[in-house]
Amino acid sequence: MRRRRPSPNDGVPPDDNPTQIFELEEPYDDLYDEEIEGDYGDDDDDDDYGYDGYDEYDGYDDEAGDGERDDAARRDRDRGGLDEEFDEDGFASDDDRAEPAYLPDERDDEEDDTRRGGRGRRMLKWLAALLLLAVLGAGAFFGARELLGFGYEDYEGSGEQDVLLHVEQGDVTGAIAAKLAELDVVASAEAFVKAGEDDKRVLGIQPGYYQVKTKMSGEAAVQALVDEKSRVGHVQIRAGTKLFDVTQPDDSVTPGIFTLLEQASCVRLNGEEKCVSADELRETADTEDLGELGVPEWAVEKAEQAPKGRKLEGLIAPGVYDVKPGGEAKDLLSQVLTASATRMEAAGLPDSAEAYDPYETLVIASIIELESVKTDFEKVSSVIHNRLEIDMPLQMDSTVNYPLKRPTLTTKSKERDKTTPWNTYAMTGLPETPIGSPSLEAIEAALKPADTDYVYFVKCEENGLSCFNVDYQEHTAARDDARERGVY
């Protein structure tokens, strides 16, 4: 049984069939309280249900002819069928009750089609939903696979051919892994990341160049990068270091900047040694355009006038550098000079230079660096500035020692008498070039000396501290006392 859906035309005759006009004594909404057999009728078929869904009996008693509606017949009709003969109570006889005819009309077919179409659409929606779930499930699986670290490619063993990896500032583990995969050091970035998950040293990999091999397992690549021996092209230049080597009084040799850069440039790749020699670096500095090499504009003119082999003195700032091994001399120098210019700019050059130009300030800073300890930097700077102001020779042993291959703590008279571009005993004013690589603190002290009247100082403590004086007699007394105590 289907519940009949009410129509807004129920109880209202169609315009083209005026003979079916009738009135309902009760509200017509009561006609839909019960379920009926069959479906909606068709007005055009006399054998079918009428337009209102009922059979030919329309609720009137034909024998009586009085036009009154038989309520009992209506109730019987609503229950599914009517008798053709009526008993004395107005109901049809059970023996002769006719079976209602049911003939589906076009609307039935349309409704069935509509329902079949609806079922089809619902089926398509379900299929689409299932497909979406399958796609999401597959994505979750592969995502979990990547996240959990299984299913990735990995090589076996310690590798084959030597290659260089450049770890740059800011590279995180993922970036390093991607570079390794690009160089074919590891089969996949995941292999390196997975192997390094339990090794905290991976997080401490520093910027620089590393010698590794192609086709390494992820574990082998991790071990290579955390091994300090794999790092190449790494050099540290200490404050006060000169361009050339210096032989100390104990015959030990302090390598100069050119030698340090040569050592950093050397690498053995697949059995072949590659280096940039100190001689190549020195020759490049003497012959190439200094501006193109990376010397800051404020230093180019005076650096070009410096004696051969000394043009870059003081212009390579102390600190740590990572240079590409096996490269060209010009590229190597450009790398360190460009970085040095940035470091000196951070210390205040050239913008903060006032009393003297930036290059002269760099010369003053180099003397401060070699003549004192950091605690005394600003006081020593004041002595230099005060002497320059009164045109008094600086008389610094560090400037006399500069061109010597074997410098001494206290210079001899014959050395102080020699005229050189750096001997401040034999000349007034500043040396022609810096005498070493000044620290940023020394540069800052050269820019901002202490406010004193000191014109003398001498090392008077074993920890390197100096005694400062204005009077020469007081200065000599402090010097003699320091000697008696064995300070120097």
C-alpha positions in Angstrom: 0.0 0.0 0.0 1.2 3.5 -0.8 0.1 6.6 1.0 -1.7 8.8 -1.5 -0.1 12.2 -1.9 -2.8 15.0 -1.8 -3.3 17.2 -4.9 -4.3 20.8 -4.7 -7.0 20.0 -7.2 -8.8 17.4 -5.0 -12.5 18.4 -4.7 -12.2 20.9 -7.6 -13.4 19.7 -11.0 -11.2 20.1 -14.0 -12.1 23.0 -16.3 -12.9 20.6 -19.2 -15.3 18.3 -17.2 -18.0 20.5 -15.7 -20.3 17.5 -15.1 -18.2 16.3 -12.2 -18.9 19.3 -10.1 -19.9 18.4 -6.6 -19.6 19.7 -3.1 -18.1 18.1 -0.1 -20.2 18.4 3.1 -17.1 17.7 5.2 -13.6 19.1 4.8 -11.9 17.3 2.0 -8.7 16.9 4.0 -10.4 13.9 5.6 -10.2 12.0 2.4 -6.4 11.5 2.9 -6.5 10.0 6.4 -6.3 6.5 5.0 -4.2 4.7 2.5 -5.7 3.7 -0.9 -4.8 1.2 -3.5 -3.7 2.2 -7.0 -2.2 5.5 -8.1 -3.4 8.9 -9.3 -5.9 8.6 -12.1 -6.1 10.1 -15.5 -8.9 12.4 -16.6 -8.8 11.1 -20.1 -9.6 7.4 -19.5 -13.1 6.5 -18.5 -12.0 3.0 -17.4 -9.4 4.3 -15.0 -9.7 6.1 -11.8 -11.0 9.6 -12.0 -8.9 12.7 -11.8 -9.2 12.5 -8.0 -7.9 9.0 -7.6 -11.3 7.2 -7.1 -13.2 4.7 -9.4 -16.4 5.4 -11.2 -18.5 5.5 -8.0 -18.3 9.2 -7.1 -20.0 9.1 -3.7 -23.7 9.4 -4.9 -26.5 6.9 -4.5 -27.7 6.3 -8.1 -30.8 4.3 -7.2 -32.1 6.9 -4.9 -31.4 9.6 -7.3 -31.6 12.1 -4.6 -28.0 13.4 -5.0 -27.2 12.8 -1.4 -23.8 11.4 -0.6 -23.6 8.1 1.1 -21.0 8.4 3.9 -20.9 4.7 4.5 -20.1 4.1 0.8 -17.4 6.7 1.0 -15.8 5.0 4.0 -16.0 1.7 2.2 -14.5 3.2 -0.9 -11.7 4.6 1.1 -10.9 1.1 2.3 -10.2 -0.1 -1.2 -13.4 -1.1 -3.1 -17.2 -0.7 -3.5 -20.1 -3.1 -4.1 -22.4 -2.8 -7.1 -25.5 -4.0 -5.1 -26.5 -2.3 -1.9 -28.3 -3.8 1.1 -30.9 -2.0 3.0 -28.3 -0.1 4.9 -27.0 1.4 1.7 -23.9 -0.9 1.4 -23.2 -3.1 -1.5 -23.5 -6.9 -1.2 -20.3 -8.8 -0.5 -21.2 -11.4 -3.2 -21.4 -9.0 -6.0 -18.6 -6.6 -5.1 -16.6 -5.7 -8.1 -12.8 -5.7 -8.2 -11.4 -2.3 -8.8 -9.6 -2.0 -12.1 -5.9 -0.7 -12.0 -4.5 0.5 -15.2 -1.2 2.4 -14.9 -1.1 5.6 -16.8 1.7 7.7 -18.2 2.2 9.5 -14.9 2.9 6.1 -13.3 5.6 5.5 -15.9 7.0 9.0 -15.4 7.1 8.5 -11.7 8.8 5.1 -12.0 11.3 6.6 -14.3 11.8 9.5 -11.9 12.3 7.0 -9.0 14.6 4.9 -11.0 16.6 8.0 -12.0 16.7 9.1 -8.3 18.0 5.7 -7.3 20.6 5.9 -10.1 21.7 9.3 -8.9 21.9 8.1 -5.3 24.0 5.1 -6.5 26.4 7.4 -8.4 26.7 9.6 -5.3 27.5 6.5 -3.2 30.1 5.4 -5.7 31.7 8.9 -5.8 31.8 8.9 -2.0 33.4 5.5 -2.0 35.9 6.6 -4.6 36.8 9.7 -2.6 37.3 7.6 0.5 39.6 5.3 -1.4 41.7 8.2 -2.7 41.9 9.7 0.8 42.9 6.4 2.2 45.6 5.9 -0.4 46.9 9.4 0.3 46.9 8.8 4.0 48.8 5.5 3.4 51.5 7.1 1.3 51.7 10.1 3.5 52.2 7.9 6.5 54.7 5.9 4.6 56.8 9.1 4.0 56.2 10.3 7.5 57.2 7.0 9.1 60.2 6.6 6.9 59.6 3.3 5.1 59.4 2.8 1.4 62.2 5.2 0.5 65.3 4.4 -1.6 68.7 3.9 0.0 72.1 2.9 -1.2 74.3 0.4 0.6 77.9 1.0 1.6 80.3 3.9 2.1 80.2 5.3 -1.4 82.2 5.6 -4.6 83.3 8.9 -6.1 84.5 12.0 -4.2 82.2 15.1 -4.4 82.0 18.3 -2.5 78.8 19.4 -0.6 78.3 23.0 0.2 76.2 23.6 3.3 75.1 27.2 3.3 74.1 29.5 6.2 70.5 28.6 7.2 70.4 25.1 5.7 68.3 22.8 7.8 68.4 19.0 7.8 65.9 18.8 5.0 67.8 21.2 2.8 71.0 19.3 3.4 69.3 16.1 2.5 68.0 17.5 -0.7 71.4 18.7 -1.8 72.9 15.2 -1.0 70.2 13.6 -3.1 70.9 16.0 -6.0 74.6 15.1 -5.9 73.7 11.4 -5.8 75.4 11.1 -2.5 72.2 9.4 -1.2 69.5 7.6 -3.1 66.8 9.8 -1.6 66.6 12.7 0.8 64.5 10.5 3.1 67.4 8.1 3.5 69.5 10.8 5.1 66.7 12.3 7.2 65.7 8.9 8.5 69.3 7.9 9.3 69.9 11.2 11.2 66.7 11.1 13.3 68.5 9.5 16.3 71.8 11.4 15.9 71.6 14.9 17.4 75.0 15.8 15.9 73.1 16.2 12.6 71.6 19.4 14.0 75.0 20.8 14.6 76.3 20.6 11.0 77.9 23.9 10.3 78.0 25.9 7.0 80.9 25.0 4.8 82.3 22.5 2.4 82.3 18.8 3.0 84.0 16.0 1.1 81.6 13.1 0.7 81.1 10.3 -1.8 78.4 9.4 -4.3 76.1 6.4 -3.6 76.5 6.4 0.1 73.9 4.8 2.4 71.9 7.3 4.5 73.8 6.2 7.6 77.2 6.5 6.0 76.3 10.1 4.8 75.3 11.1 8.3 78.6 9.7 9.8 80.6 11.6 7.1 79.0 15.0 7.8 79.3 14.8 11.6 83.0 13.9 11.2 85.1 17.0 11.4 87.6 15.4 9.1 85.1 15.6 6.2 85.0 19.4 6.5 87.3 21.0 3.9 87.9 24.6 2.9 87.7 25.7 6.5 90.1 28.4 7.8 90.4 30.5 10.9 92.4 33.7 10.7 93.4 35.1 14.1 93.6 38.8 14.9 97.1 40.2 14.2 98.0 37.7 11.5 100.1 39.0 8.7 99.9 38.1 5.0 103.2 36.3 5.1 104.7 33.6 7.4 106.6 34.7 10.6 109.4 32.8 12.3 109.1 33.1 16.1 112.1 33.4 18.4 111.7 29.7 19.3 112.0 28.9 15.5 108.3 27.9 15.2 106.6 29.3 12.2 103.3 31.2 12.4 101.6 30.8 9.0 100.5 33.9 7.3 97.1 34.5 5.6 98.3 33.4 2.2 99.6 30.1 3.6 96.4 29.6 5.6 94.3 30.1 2.5 96.5 27.7 0.5 95.9 25.0 3.2 92.2 25.6 3.1 92.1 25.4 -0.7 93.7 22.0 -0.8 91.6 18.9 -1.4 92.2 15.4 -2.7 89.3 14.3 -5.0 89.5 10.8 -6.4 93.2 10.6 -5.9 94.0 14.0 -7.4 95.3 16.8 -5.2 94.0 20.3 -6.0 95.3 23.4 -4.3 95.8 27.2 -4.8 99.3 28.0 -3.7 100.3 31.0 -1.6 102.4 32.2 -4.5 99.4 32.2 -6.8 97.4 34.2 -4.2 100.2 36.7 -3.8 100.6 37.2 -7.5 96.9 37.6 -8.0 96.7 40.2 -5.3 99.6 42.1 -7.0 98.3 42.0 -10.6 94.5 41.9 -10.4 92.3 45.0 -10.0 91.7 45.3 -6.3 88.2 46.6 -6.7 87.3 43.6 -8.8 88.8 41.3 -6.1 86.5 42.7 -3.5 88.6 45.4 -1.8 86.2 48.1 -0.5 86.1 51.3 -2.5 87.4 53.4 0.4 90.6 51.3 0.5 91.4 50.7 -3.1 93.5 53.8 -3.9 95.9 53.5 -1.0 96.1 49.7 -1.2 97.2 50.0 -4.8 100.1 52.2 -3.7 101.4 49.6 -1.2 104.6 47.7 -1.8 104.5 44.5 -3.8 103.1 41.6 -1.7 101.5 44.0 0.9 98.5 45.3 -1.0 96.0 43.3 0.9 97.5 43.7 4.3 94.9 44.5 7.0 92.1 44.1 4.5 91.3 40.4 5.3 89.6 40.6 8.6 90.2 37.9 11.3 87.5 35.3 11.7 86.3 32.0 10.2 86.0 31.5 6.5 84.8 28.6 4.3 86.4 28.7 0.9 85.7 26.3 -2.0 88.6 23.9 -2.2 90.4 23.4 -5.6 89.0 26.7 -7.0 90.8 29.6 -8.6 93.0 32.1 -6.8 90.9 35.1 -7.8 87.6 33.4 -6.7 89.1 32.5 -3.4 90.4 36.0 -2.6 87.2 37.6 -3.8 85.3 35.4 -1.3 87.3 36.4 1.7 87.7 40.0 0.8 84.0 40.5 0.2 83.2 38.9 3.6 85.9 41.0 5.3 84.4 44.2 3.9 81.1 43.3 5.5 82.8 42.6 8.9 84.7 45.9 8.8 81.6 47.7 7.9 79.9 46.2 11.0 82.8 47.7 13.1 82.2 51.2 11.7 84.3 51.5 8.6 84.0 53.6 6.6 81.1 55.6 8.0 82.4 56.3 11.5 85.9 57.4 10.5 86.3 61.1 11.4 89.7 62.1 12.7 91.4 60.0 10.0 90.2 58.4 6.8 89.0 54.7 6.8 92.3 53.3 5.6 94.4 55.3 8.1 92.0 54.1 10.8 92.6 50.6 9.7 96.4 51.2 10.1 95.9 52.6 13.6 93.8 49.6 14.5 96.5 47.2 13.3 99.0 48.8 15.7 96.6 48.7 18.6 96.1 45.0 17.9 99.8 44.1 18.1 100.8 46.5 20.9 98.3 45.6 23.6 95.7 43.4 25.1 92.0 44.0 24.6 91.5 45.7 28.0 94.0 48.4 27.0 92.8 48.9 23.4 91.2 52.3 24.0 94.1 53.7 26.1 96.7 52.6 23.5 94.5 54.2 20.9 94.5 57.5 22.8 98.4 57.4 23.0 98.6 57.0 19.2 96.1 59.8 18.5 97.8 62.1 21.0 101.2 61.6 19.4 99.9 62.1 15.9 98.3 65.3 17.0 101.5 66.7 18.3 103.5 65.3 15.4 105.5 63.0 17.7 106.9 59.8 16.3 104.9 56.8 17.3 108.0 54.7 18.1 106.2 51.4 18.1 108.4 48.2 18.1 105.5 46.4 16.3 106.0 48.6 13.2 109.7 48.0 13.2 109.2 44.2 13.4 106.6 44.1 10.7 108.8 43.5 7.6 111.2 41.3 9.6 111.0 37.5 9.1 112.1 36.9 12.7 110.6 39.7 14.8 111.6 40.2 18.5 109.8 41.6 21.5 112.2 44.5 21.9 113.9 45.7 18.7 117.6 46.5 18.4 118.9 49.9 17.6 120.2 48.9 14.1 116.7 47.8 13.2 115.2 51.0 14.6 117.6 53.0 12.5 116.5 51.5 9.2 114.2 53.5 7.0 111.3 51.5 5.9 107.6 52.3 5.0 106.7 51.0 8.5 109.5 52.1 10.8 107.9 54.6 13.1 111.1 55.3 15.0 112.6 56.8 11.8 109.5 58.7 10.7 106.5 60.6 12.0 103.0 59.8 11.1 101.5 56.4 10.3 103.0 53.4 8.5 102.2 53.1 4.8 100.0 50.0 5.3 98.4 48.1 8.2 100.9 45.8 9.9 98.5 42.9 10.4 94.8 41.9 10.5 93.0 44.0 13.2 90.1 42.7 15.1 86.7 44.5 15.1 87.4 45.6 18.7 90.7 47.2 17.6 88.9 49.0 14.8 86.3 50.3 17.2 89.0 51.5 19.6 90.8 53.3 16.7 87.5 55.0 16.0 86.8 55.9 19.6 90.0 56.3 21.7 89.9 56.9 25.4 89.9 60.5 26.5 93.3 60.8 28.0 96.5 62.9 27.8 98.8 59.8 27.8 101.7 59.8 25.4 103.6 56.9 26.9 102.9 53.3 27.7 104.9 50.2 28.5 104.0 46.6 29.2 104.3 46.3 33.0 102.3 43.2 33.9 102.8 39.5 33.0 99.2 39.3 31.8 100.0 41.9 29.1 98.5 45.0 30.8 100.4 48.3 30.3 101.3 51.2 32.4 100.3 54.6 31.0 101.9 58.0 31.6 102.1 61.6 30.5 105.5 62.3 32.0 108.6 60.7 30.4 110.4 60.2 33.7 107.4 58.3 35.1 107.3 56.2 32.0 111.0 55.2 32.2 110.5 54.3 35.9 107.6 52.0 35.0 109.7 50.5 32.3 112.7 49.8 34.5 110.4 48.3 37.2 108.8 45.9 34.7 112.3 44.8 33.5 113.4 44.2 37.1 110.4 42.0 37.7 111.0 40.0 34.6 107.9 41.1 32.8 109.9 41.3 29.6 
